Structure formats: C-alpha cells, structure tokens
C-alpha cells in the first residue's frame, strides 16, 4: 500500500468516526450515550462488569441501572456545545485531502484540584436536585462526566461536600478520564460506590475502549 492510499484510508476512518460521534450525540442514541458514560466510570473505578449489566432504565429517573446503583447521568461541558463542535469536525474532515490539514495545536490539559472539580459540578447537581426534589434524589446516584481538556490533581485534598447532602443525593460520582472520583456517598448507597468514596481511581490503562458497551 502506498503512502497516499494509506492516508486516504485513514481520512475515511476519521470521517466515519466523526459522523458516528455526531449520531451518538443525537437524542436518538441518548440511552446508549448514558450507558457508555456509566461503563467508562466503572472501568476507571476498577469495577468489573459485563456490558449487559449496564442497562437503560425503563422509567426516568434514573437513566442507567447497574446492580443496585441507580445512575442519573449529566455531562459537564463548560462554555461549549459538544454536538455543534462535532458537526463542525465532520465538515472539516470531509473537506480535508491530507492528514496534515487536520492537525491542531496541542493544548496541555488543565489540572483541576478536587475543590475546583466540586465547584464545577455543584451548579449542575443543584439544577438536577431542584428538578427531582429531595424525595426524588434520595434514591439516585448522580454521575457527572466532565468532558473538557482537564485532569484531576489527585494529590489535592478532599473538599467538604455538604451541598450534595443538602441536595439529597444518595451518592455523587465524577468521571474525569482517566479517573473516577466518588465525592459523596451515603451509607445507603451501593457498596461498589461507597467503598470508592474520596479515593480517585484510574484502573483503566488501555489507550482505547473506555466507552465501549
């Protein structure tokens, strides 16, 4: 295979990936998207599972069921709109004729302390809590996926999470790849979540497959 042929195949793969991502972000695949988020969290946490164990709930809330966990899923995307960005990526990849046309500047990830991470998600957790009320949240395990160019500073101290207790959540967990972080868990929360509380985990070390379901 010549270099040009290989490059054409690689461009086709990039285009197909972008188009599939746009489709995944549509309302039609909402349940799949939420299941993938849950699967990624479990892998980072080192919690073994089979894909069939991560199922969409027939009634909302919650969004996803796993064993005794009842996950309500939220994606944290500060100051940007993911679906629109991926549509722009589809157009850019469709127009590209060479791989080097798609190269973008490298921006090192932002390092977030645990306190900064909590401050980032509290407004979203509060909005969800207001929607469901205290009676609605007490049986729910909130899972927030932080989708931004950032990593968790695991050396930072654990902050107080009084807000989550006041909001009524059974537990509050965060996926910020490659880490999972259970910020808050009541005694009534599932054991698999409770034993992870305040101890970030990065159990998934493979370069791909994190969101597979």
VMD Tcl script that draws the C-alpha trace (Angstrom):
set ca {
  {0.00 0.00 0.00}
  {1.35 3.39 -0.94}
  {1.53 6.32 1.45}
  {-1.27 8.11 -0.40}
  {-3.52 5.03 -0.22}
  {-2.85 4.63 3.49}
  {-3.57 8.31 4.09}
  {-6.86 8.05 2.18}
  {-7.93 5.09 4.31}
  {-7.01 6.96 7.48}
  {-9.00 10.01 6.36}
  {-12.01 7.78 5.64}
  {-11.75 6.32 9.14}
  {-11.57 9.79 10.71}
  {-14.63 10.92 8.73}
  {-16.61 7.83 9.73}
  {-15.66 8.33 13.38}
  {-16.78 11.97 13.36}
  {-20.08 11.12 11.66}
  {-20.74 8.34 14.20}
  {-19.96 10.70 17.08}
  {-22.48 13.27 15.77}
  {-25.06 10.49 15.52}
  {-24.20 9.27 19.04}
  {-24.85 12.77 20.40}
  {-28.34 12.86 18.90}
  {-31.44 12.33 21.02}
  {-32.00 9.01 19.24}
  {-28.95 7.49 20.96}
  {-29.35 9.15 24.36}
  {-29.67 5.86 26.24}
  {-26.60 4.39 24.55}
  {-24.63 7.55 25.35}
  {-25.59 7.33 29.01}
  {-24.73 3.63 29.19}
  {-21.32 4.35 27.66}
  {-20.67 7.05 30.26}
  {-21.57 4.65 33.05}
  {-19.36 1.92 31.56}
  {-16.41 4.33 31.39}
  {-16.90 5.29 35.03}
  {-16.98 1.65 36.12}
  {-13.82 0.86 34.16}
  {-11.92 3.80 35.66}
  {-13.14 2.72 39.10}
  {-11.96 -0.84 38.53}
  {-15.47 -2.26 38.98}
  {-15.84 -5.42 36.90}
  {-18.97 -5.76 34.78}
  {-20.45 -7.25 31.64}
  {-21.98 -4.81 29.14}
  {-25.41 -6.38 29.65}
  {-25.32 -5.40 33.31}
  {-25.31 -1.70 32.39}
  {-28.87 -1.15 31.25}
  {-31.07 1.79 30.39}
  {-33.88 2.35 32.86}
  {-37.43 1.90 31.60}
  {-38.52 4.91 33.63}
  {-36.67 8.18 34.32}
  {-35.17 8.93 36.68}
  {-32.76 7.15 36.79}
  {-31.04 6.95 33.41}
  {-28.93 3.81 33.90}
  {-29.15 0.77 36.17}
  {-26.15 -1.24 37.34}
  {-26.71 -3.81 40.08}
  {-28.28 -1.78 42.91}
  {-26.97 1.56 41.57}
  {-29.46 3.97 40.02}
  {-27.37 6.40 37.98}
  {-28.64 9.80 36.93}
  {-26.23 10.97 34.20}
  {-25.11 14.53 33.46}
  {-22.37 15.77 31.15}
  {-20.34 18.79 32.23}
  {-19.28 20.83 29.18}
  {-18.37 24.35 30.32}
  {-18.81 27.13 27.77}
  {-19.18 24.93 24.73}
  {-21.69 22.79 22.88}
  {-20.40 19.31 22.06}
  {-22.89 18.36 19.34}
  {-22.21 21.54 17.38}
  {-18.45 21.11 17.71}
  {-18.61 17.59 16.30}
  {-20.77 18.72 13.39}
  {-18.04 21.25 12.59}
  {-15.47 18.44 12.85}
  {-17.46 16.38 10.32}
  {-17.36 19.30 7.85}
  {-13.65 19.88 8.42}
  {-12.78 16.21 7.92}
  {-15.00 15.95 4.84}
  {-13.11 18.83 3.21}
  {-9.63 17.58 4.14}
  {-7.50 15.97 1.47}
  {-4.40 15.41 3.62}
  {-3.97 14.36 7.24}
  {-1.84 17.41 8.00}
  {-4.86 19.63 7.24}
  {-6.46 18.24 10.42}
  {-3.54 18.79 12.77}
  {-4.45 21.13 15.61}
  {-2.20 22.87 18.16}
  {-1.53 20.91 21.34}
  {-3.01 22.37 24.48}
  {-1.89 20.68 27.72}
  {-4.79 19.65 29.95}
  {-5.84 21.90 32.79}
  {-5.14 20.46 36.24}
  {-8.18 20.66 38.49}
  {-8.00 20.23 42.25}
  {-10.74 18.24 43.91}
  {-12.16 21.52 45.25}
  {-12.23 23.05 41.75}
  {-13.90 19.92 40.42}
  {-16.62 20.10 43.06}
  {-17.18 23.81 42.38}
  {-17.54 22.96 38.69}
  {-20.26 20.35 39.19}
  {-22.25 21.80 42.12}
  {-24.47 24.03 39.89}
  {-25.40 21.08 37.67}
  {-26.07 18.83 40.66}
  {-28.22 21.55 42.18}
  {-30.19 22.04 38.97}
  {-30.90 18.32 38.81}
  {-31.86 18.24 42.51}
  {-34.32 21.09 42.04}
  {-35.89 19.18 39.17}
  {-36.46 16.00 41.17}
  {-36.80 17.29 44.74}
  {-35.42 15.70 47.91}
  {-37.73 12.69 47.65}
  {-36.56 12.11 44.10}
  {-32.82 12.37 44.71}
  {-32.55 10.21 47.84}
  {-32.62 7.01 45.75}
  {-30.44 8.37 42.94}
  {-26.69 8.08 42.32}
  {-25.61 11.16 40.39}
  {-22.82 10.56 37.86}
  {-21.26 13.58 36.15}
  {-18.94 13.25 33.16}
  {-16.52 16.17 32.91}
  {-15.90 16.49 29.17}
  {-13.14 19.04 28.86}
  {-9.38 19.17 28.40}
  {-8.67 18.66 32.10}
  {-7.27 16.11 34.52}
  {-7.78 15.63 38.24}
  {-4.98 16.58 40.61}
  {-5.18 13.50 42.81}
  {-2.71 14.99 45.32}
  {-5.16 17.74 46.24}
  {-7.20 17.38 49.47}
  {-10.80 16.24 49.60}
  {-13.20 19.17 49.99}
  {-16.37 19.25 52.05}
  {-19.38 18.11 50.06}
  {-22.18 19.43 52.26}
  {-24.04 20.68 49.18}
  {-24.67 17.16 47.94}
  {-26.04 16.06 51.29}
  {-28.37 19.06 51.31}
  {-29.48 18.28 47.75}
  {-30.45 14.79 48.90}
  {-28.37 12.62 46.55}
  {-27.62 9.07 47.62}
  {-24.18 9.42 46.04}
  {-22.32 11.77 43.71}
  {-19.60 10.42 41.41}
  {-17.47 12.05 38.75}
  {-15.87 10.70 35.59}
  {-12.90 12.82 34.53}
  {-10.82 10.40 32.42}
  {-8.66 8.63 33.29}
  {-10.06 8.98 36.81}
  {-13.27 8.12 38.56}
  {-13.95 10.02 41.77}
  {-16.76 9.37 44.24}
  {-17.11 12.70 46.01}
  {-20.03 11.81 48.26}
  {-21.81 8.61 49.32}
  {-24.38 7.91 52.00}
  {-24.45 4.69 53.97}
  {-27.47 3.71 51.89}
  {-25.55 3.93 48.60}
  {-24.41 0.76 46.78}
  {-21.33 -0.85 48.32}
  {-19.44 -0.71 45.00}
  {-19.77 3.08 45.09}
  {-19.39 3.55 48.84}
  {-16.04 1.80 49.02}
  {-14.67 4.21 46.39}
  {-15.60 7.39 48.26}
  {-12.90 10.11 48.30}
  {-10.33 7.79 46.67}
  {-9.83 8.60 42.96}
  {-9.16 5.58 40.80}
  {-7.53 5.22 37.38}
  {-7.86 1.49 36.88}
  {-8.30 1.64 33.08}
  {-4.86 1.86 31.49}
  {-5.62 0.89 27.88}
  {-5.45 3.65 25.23}
  {-8.90 2.80 23.87}
  {-12.12 1.00 24.69}
  {-13.02 3.13 27.72}
  {-16.54 3.93 26.50}
  {-17.24 0.60 24.79}
  {-20.54 -1.03 25.58}
}
mol new
graphics top color blue
foreach p $ca { graphics top sphere $p radius 0.5 }
foreach p [lrange $ca 0 end-1] q [lrange $ca 1 end] { graphics top cylinder $p $q radius 0.2 }
display resetview
